[in-house]
Amino acid sequence: MASYFENGDDTLVPDALRGFARAHADLLTLDPGHGFLLGRDPAPTRRVGLLSGGGSGHEPLHAGYVGRGMLDVACPGLVFASPHNRQVYEGSLAAARSQGVLHIVKNYTGDRINFGIAAERLAHRGVPCARVLVDDDLATDSEEIAAGRRGTGGAVLIEKILGAAADTGLGLRELQEFGTGLASRCRTLAVASAAHTAPTTGRPAFLLDPEELEYGVGIHGERAPKTVPRGRLGPLVERMVLALLDALRLSRGSSVIALVNGLGAVTPLELYAIHAELGGLLDDRSVELARSLVGEYITSLDMRGFSITLLAADPPTLRLYDAPVRTAALHW
């Protein structure tokens, strides 16, 4: 049994948000009444504000992506829980520009409901609002799952690219259409050898045999559709990458942006070894690994696992990805 360093079960998130805002006071401020984070230095060319949010426990998502070139506002909920619709509504008012606000929403039922209620309230107030739904999780791509694919690592890449697009002055519907297109060409797969520790109990969310892996695990600790034998890294990455390439229908000569992401308890040594396997597989298939991120960008508390995200990228998308960004977790 393990326990978190905290003052109490109900204080960890607000305490962490206060600490995060103080650590990055040059980039953002915390609204203490409604619990959202607001960027200090939005691009003056923006006509649409960008807002995203979701449960805490996935840091640096989403708070770490507030700043110039990415989000105007992030709304963190409690651990693995959607932000409240009031939080999203108030954050949207703070984020909105002359042509309104765009919500970037990971596909979970609670998020869709709360962001939807906030959007209805914004409409009553006359604030234009649109949504981009991130649904990149290949493991939940099944007609038997009514809610559709979950939103996972693709949120990081989509927020970065949409942030650059918003800085060019695109309107609300243009950004929504572009973001929806990005989501359609982005897929993620995640595996784990051990679950995260549940803050409420101090125990693992699920138990695995040391010789097994959860193949297709969710970022909230959802069990995978299948458990597979644990073996060498190369065949595992090959299985994941081939599934992603097939889902995206990528052919020779295509280009991708890749995210090799640690879920909380995987070392940098392992992540770079995963990236080496990924790069070799793409080289063998004449798919260009145009850009890469390797590290912890969307975690699941202390889960021992990793995810691979591929986004099919054309030259205009790569130019937007390369555009300057200045946030706590992403900057160039």
Secondary structure, 3 states (H helix, E strand, C coil): CCCCCCCCCCCHHHHHHHHHHHHCCCCEEEECCCCEEEECCCCCCCCCEEEEEEEECCCCCCHHHEEECCECEEEEEEECCCCCHHHHHHHHHHHCECCEEEEEEECCHHHHHHHHHHHHHHHHHCCCEEEEEECCEHHHCCCCCCCCCCCCCHHHHHHHHHHHHHHCCCCHHHHHHHHHHHHHCEEEEEEEEECCECCCCCCECCCCCCCEEEECCCCCCCCCCEEEECCCHHHHHHHHHHHHHHHHCCCCCCEEEEEEEECECCCHHHHHHHHHHHHHHHHHCCCEEEEEEEECCCCCCCEEEEEEEEEECCHHHHHHHHCCCEECCCEC
